[in-house]
Amino acid sequence: MTISTKRRWLLLTVVSAGLLLITLDNSILYAALPTLVQDLGASSSEALWIINAYPVVMAGLLLGSGTLGDRVGHRRMFLIGLVVFGAASLVAAFSTSPEALIAARAFLAVGAAAMMPATLALIRVTFEDERERNMAIAVWGTMAVVGSALGPIISGILLQHFWWGSVFIINIPVVLAAIVATLYVAPPNDPDPSKRWDLASSLLALVALVGLVIAIKETAKTDPAPAVIAAAVLAAAIGGWAFARRQRRLPYPLLDFAIFRNRAFLAGVLAAGFALFAIAGIQLVTTQRFQLVEGFTPLRAGFLVAAVAVGAFPTAMLGGAVLHRVGLLPLTTGGLALGAVGTVLVLLNFSTSMGLLVTGLIITGSGLGAAMSVASSAIMGNVPARRAGMASSVEEVSYEFGSLVAVALLGSLLTAVYSATIELPTGVSERARDSLDSALALAGEGAETNSALVTAASEAFDGAYLAVMIVVAAVLAVGALATGVLLRRHGPGSALSGPVHH
């Protein structure tokens, strides 16, 4: 069925709004975290899980929801996801404890996991012309960057006037509008009952991811528990092994590993993961650093990290427009390499020059925007339409896994380096070693008010920030090298020359 041009682009607007919601909720708590931690009395571990519960659960469920979408229809999955997402937003907004908010964030992830593969799959089946589809996917991919950048800004604006729960309430009107619009512009639901959905596979993937995150978080602690690390690694290994084994035996697997034999597809998956790792890591630590060390308001810190989106937006759109001429290699590998250069500029100037810091963030965004927009085209252009749900799930797992590892690894690294390097003034409680928030709280108490503690804590945090940014730059350099090797024989267009694996 051919859909009119007007309805195609209206559909793109609707599914892009859905993706915007999903990515907003990944980053909207970064700037709100200091306020939220104080109001709910959350520990540093609970604070990381408030952020992490969302991408962990989403990444674990994405593969299953993509295949389920192939079975029940992507329009239906998108609508179901919107309803669940809206309900979960209400629950999150009125949570009264860290545990309740963590549970609500996991509930939000269920709705996001239902929606996210459907957004890209609907584009894949609606836009039949390759050049038009590349442009549509570039717009879609840009929303991931824009959503990540808008999150801290929107939360900063809301926190100036309302309580922290308002960052979830704003989802409701967007959800309602998207439901109405989907019923009007989305193509008819096209289920394929022959496809099988396997709940056990989704649960095994979730076990593997949760185990991996716990292992990363525990290893990065200053006083890690070997038993917890061993148990988490064992759970991750068993879950991953059992998942892979089950996929090979299923007639309709959630993930057909054969699709990774396509080098362009694999390069797209890696580029998406590396780009989101960098964006999430930079936003998480930069918003915290400039609020806690420099005294920025949440809004001002949000505007600062929005420089990444300022750089990303034009290159993401340009990448989709010129992909058919220049090919994947210069945009993907060159984009990741440029992102690494921008990150180095940030780490060299974050405490000395605001102008060079912002320039570095813009350069980083420019590179990552180009890489992300064409990563989506590389993935969706190298699978048959009947695998649209599976392919979009793989891409979004890569996005979420990149964000997830960034928050788990870089957030834990930030705390670990801070705790290990702070030189506490005489007589100051060891509680100041837990986090910069704790040190600032102690410095504000009558018995331990002193500028020496604030100075020591700020210096230690800056050292931790520097360590995190070095890791981000190194990861982007590795990503550029890996995708460069994979795409070295790739020509113009998004599809790899040669057979697409069925």
N, C-alpha and C positions, 0 to 999 in steps of 0.2 A: 504493500500500500504506500503510495507516494503522498507525503504530507506537504501542504503548501509552504512556501518560503516564510510567510508571516508566522504560521504556527510553529515552524521549526525553531525560529529564533525566539519566539515567546517561550517555547519549551526550554530552550537553553537558559533563558532568564530565570525560570522557575527552579530548574535543577541546580543552577549556580547559586541561587538563594539558599537552597538546602545545604549545599556544600559550605557556603559561607557560615551558616549556623554551626555546622559541625566543627569547622576549623576555629571559629570564634571561641567555642567552648574549650578548645585545647589551650588557648592562650589567654583567655579573659581573666583567669585567676592569677596570672603572673604578677600583675601590678596590684591586685587586690590581696595577695597572700599575706603581706605584713599586717594589714588591717584584720583580715580574717583570722589569722593565728592569734592575734591579741583578743579578739572578741569571743572566740570559741575556746581559748586556752589550749590550743593544739600544740603537741610536741613537734620537734623537727621531723621525726619519723612520720607522725600523722600528717604533717603538712605536705610531705612528699607523696604520701598515699592519696591525699585529697586531689593532688594533681594527677598522679599516676593511675588511679583506679579507672579513669576514663579511657586513656589509650590502651591500657592492658586488656581490659574486657573487650573493647572494640576490636583490637587486633586479633584476639582469640576467636571472635565470632565472625569476622569479616569473610573468611573463606567459605564458611557454611552459609552465610546469608547471600553471597553471590550465587552460589549453586541453587539455593532455595529460590532465589529470584528467577533463575532460568526455568525452574519448575512451576512456580505459581504465577509468574508474570512480574516484570519489573515495575510496572505502574502500580500494581497492588502492593508490592514491597515498599515502594516509596511512600505511599499513603499510610501504611501501617507504621513505618518508621517515624513519620511526622507526628502521628497521634501519640506514640510512646514517648517521643522526645518532648512534646509539649507537656505531658503529664509529669514526666521526670523533672522537668524544669521547675514546676510548681513545688514538688517535694523538696528539691534542692534548696530553693529560695527560703523555705521556712524550716530548715534543719536547725536543731538546737544543740548539737554536739558534733565533735569531729567524726565520730563513728557514723552518725546519721548522714552527714554530708558525704562521706566516703561511699556509703551504700547508695545514696541518691546519684552520685556521679557514675557508679556502675550501672544503674538503671538508665541514665542518660545514654550510656555507651551502647546499650541494647538497641535503643531507637536509632542512634547514629549508625550502628552496624547494619541495620535493615535498610537505611536510606542510602548510604554512601555508594555501594556497588551499583544500585539502581540509577543513581545520577549519571554515571559514566556509561552504563549499559544502554540507557535510553538515548544518549547522544549517539552511541555506536549504531543503533538500529534505526535512528531517525535521519541522520546525515549520511547519505549514500555516496556522494561525491567526495573523493579523497581530499582535495584541496579545501573544500568547504568544511569537511570534518576536522581537518587539522586546525583550521581557524577556530572552530567551535571548541575543540579540546584545549586550545591555547587559552581561550577565555575561561573555560572551566578551571584549568590549572592555575590561572592567575588568581582565581578566587581563593585558592588555598593560601597564597601569599598574603592577599589582601585581608582575609579573615584573621590570619595569624597576627598581622600588624595592627588591625583594628581592635583586637581583643584588649590589649593594655590601654588603648586610648579610651574606648567605650567604658571600661571599668573605672578609669580615672575620672571621667566626667560624672559617672553615676555616683561614685564614692564621695564626690564633693557635695552632693545633694541628698543622697539616700543611703540606706544601710546596704551591706555587702550582698544581701539576697537579691537586690535589684538587678545584679548582673545575670541572673537566671530569668527573672520576670520578663525581660525584654525579648526573650525567645518566643513568648506566647503569640503576640500579634503577627510575627513573621510566619509562624507555623500555621496559623489560621488562614492567612492570605495564600500561602503556598498550597494548602489543601484545596481551597476553592479554585485556584488557577490550574492545578493539576487535573482536576476533574474536567476542565474545559479544554486544555491544550494538549494533554498527553495522548499519544496514540492508544488505540484500544489495547486492553490487557492481552498479552499473547503467551499464555502458559504452555508449558511442555510437560505433560504428566509423565512422559517416559523418563524424565530425569529423576534421579533418586537423591534425596537429601539425607545425610548421615549425621545425626546428632552426636554420636560417639566421637567422630572425627573432630568436630568443633570443640568438644570438651577436652580432648587430648591436646589440641593446639593451645587451648587456654591454660592447661596445666603446665605445658612446656614454657609458655611465656611468663606466667606468674613465677615459676621456679627460677627462670633466668633473671627476672627483675629483682627478686629477693636476694639471689646470689650476688648480683652487682651491688646492691645497696649495702648488704652486710659486709662485703669485702672492702668497701670504701670507708667503713667506719674506723675510727682511731683504735677501738678495742673490739675487733670482730669476734664473733662466736664461731669457732670452727665447726661445731655440730650443726649450726643453722646453715652455714655455707654448704657443708657436705650434703645435708638433706635437700637443700634447694637445687644444687647441681644434679643430684640424683633424680629429683622429680623432673627437672628440665630434660635430662638425657632420656629417661624412660618415656616421658610424654612425647618427645620428638621422635624417638625410635618407633614407638607404637603407632604414632600418626603416619609416619612414612611407610611403615609396613602395611598398615591398613589401606592406605591409598593404592598401593600396588595390587591389592587383592580385590578391591571394589570394582564392579563393572562400570559404575558412575562415580569416580572419585571426586572429592571436593577440590583436589589439586592434582592435575596430571603433570608430573615432573617433566614429561617430554617437551612441554612448551618452553622450558628453559634452555633447550638445545639451540633455539634461535638466538643468535648473538645480539641482535638489535633489541629483542624483547628483554633479554637479561640485562643489557646495558641500561635500558629504560628503568627497570626495576631498581638497579643499583643507584642510578642517578637520583631517582625520587627519594630513596632512603637517605643518601648522603646529604641532599639538599635540605630535607626536613630536619635531619639531625643538627645541621648547622643553624638553621633558622630558630628552632626551638631552644637550642643551647644558648645562642647569643641573646635571645629575648629574655630567657629565664634569669640568667646571671646579670645581664646589664640593667634590667629594671630593678633588681634587688640592690645592686651595687650603688646606683645613683640615688635611690631612695634612702638607703641606710648610711652610706658614707658621705654623700654630697647634700643630703637633705632635700632632694627633689620631692615634689608631690607625686602621687600616683599618675596624675594626668600628664605632668611634665615628663616623667619617665616613659610614659606610653608614647608621647610624641617623639621622644628621642629614638626609640627602637623602630618607630614607623619609618625611619629613614631607609630601612631595609626594603619596605614595600615601595617607597618612592623610586628606588633604583630598579626594583623587580618588575613593576607594572609595564613600562614601555618595552623592555627587552623580552618579556613573556609574550606580548602581543606581536612584536616584530618577529620573534622566533617562529610562531605559528604561520606568519605570512610568508616567510622566506624559506621554510623548511624544504619545500618541493624543489627549490633551486640549489641550496647549499648542502643539504643533507644533515644527518644527525651528528657526525663527528665534531665539526667546529662548534656547534651550538651546545652539545652535551659536555664534551671534554673541555672545550674552551671556557664554557660557563662555570664549571666546577673549579677550574684553575684560576679564573678571575675572582671567584668567591674566596679562594685561599689567599690571594694577594690582598683583597680588601680586609680580610680578617687580620692579617699581619699588620696592616696599617692601623687597625683598631687597637691591637695589643701593644703597639709601640707608643700610642698617643692617648690612651684613655684617661690618664691622670694629668696630662700636660696641656693638651690642645683640644678644645671642644670642636673647632672647625675641622681638624684632621680626623677626629673620631667620627664625626658625622659623614665626612667624605668617605672614610673607610666602610661605614655601614652601607652607604649608597652603592659603592663599588661592589661590595659583597652581594647586595640585593640584585644588582644588575646581572652578575654572573649566574646566581642561583635562579633568577627568573627565567633566563634563557634555557637553562638546563631542565627546569621543571616543566616548562610548557611543551618542550619536544619529547621529554621522557614519556609523557602521557600518550603522545602520538606514536612513539616507538612501540609502546606496549599494545595499544589498541589496534595499530596497523599491522600487527604481526600475528594475529589470531583470526580464525574464521568467526563470522557473526554469531554462530551458535555457541561459541565459547566466550561471548562478550561478558557474561556475568562472572565467569571464572577469572578472566583476564583483569577485569576492573577490580575484583576482590584482591588479586595479587598486588596490583598497584597500590591499593589503599592500605593493605597490610604493610607494604614497604613504607608508605607515608607515616602510618601510625607507629611502626616499629622504629623508624628514624626518630620521631618525637619522643617515643617511649624510652629508648636507650639514652637519648640526650638528657632527659629529665632524671632518669635513674642514675646514670653514670656521672654526668657533669654536676648534677645537684649534690650527689654524694661526694664527688671529688672536691667540690667547693667547700663543703663542710669539713672534710678530712684534712685538707691542706690548712684551712683556717685553724682548726683545733690543734694541729701538730706544730704550727709555727708561731702562735700568739705567745708573747712574752708578758705574762701577767705581772702587774706591779705588786709589790709586797702587801700582803694582807687582803688581797682580793680573792673572793670565793672562786673555786674551780668551776662553778656554774658558768662563768664568763667564757669558758673554753668550749661550751656546747655550740654556741652560734653567736653571730654578731648581734642578733636580736636580744639574746640573753645578756650580753655584755653591756649593751646600751641601756637595758632595763636596770641592771645593777648600778650603772653609772648614775642613773637618775634617782637612786635611793639615797636617803640621807647619810647612811653610814659609809657608803662607798662612792660618794660623788667625787669624781676626780677626772681631770682632763687626761691624765696619763693613761687611764684605762681606755678611754675613747680613742686616743691616738694609737695605742698598741693594737686594739681590736681592728681599727680601720686599716692600719698597715698590713696586718695579717690577712684581712679580707682582700685587700688589693693584690697581695701575693697569690692568693687563691684564685682570684679573677684572672690574673695573668696566666696561671697554669691551665685554667679551663680554656682560655682563648688559644693557647698554643696547641692544645689537643684538637680543637675545632679546625684550626688551620691545617694541622697534619692529616686529619681525616679527609678534608676536602682534597688535599694533594693526592692522597691514596685513591680517592674516588676518580679524580681526573686521570690518573695512570691506568686504573682498571678499565674504565670506559674507553679510553684511548686504544687499549689493546683489543678490546672486543669489537670496536667499530672501525678498525684500521682499513678494512676492505669495503666499507659501506659507501654507497653513492648517494645521489640526491633522493629525496622522498622519505617517507616514513617506513615503508615496507622493505624488508631485507631482500636483496636479489637472491632468488632461489626459492625452494618450496617452503611454504608455511606448514608447520607441523600440525597435523590433525590428530 
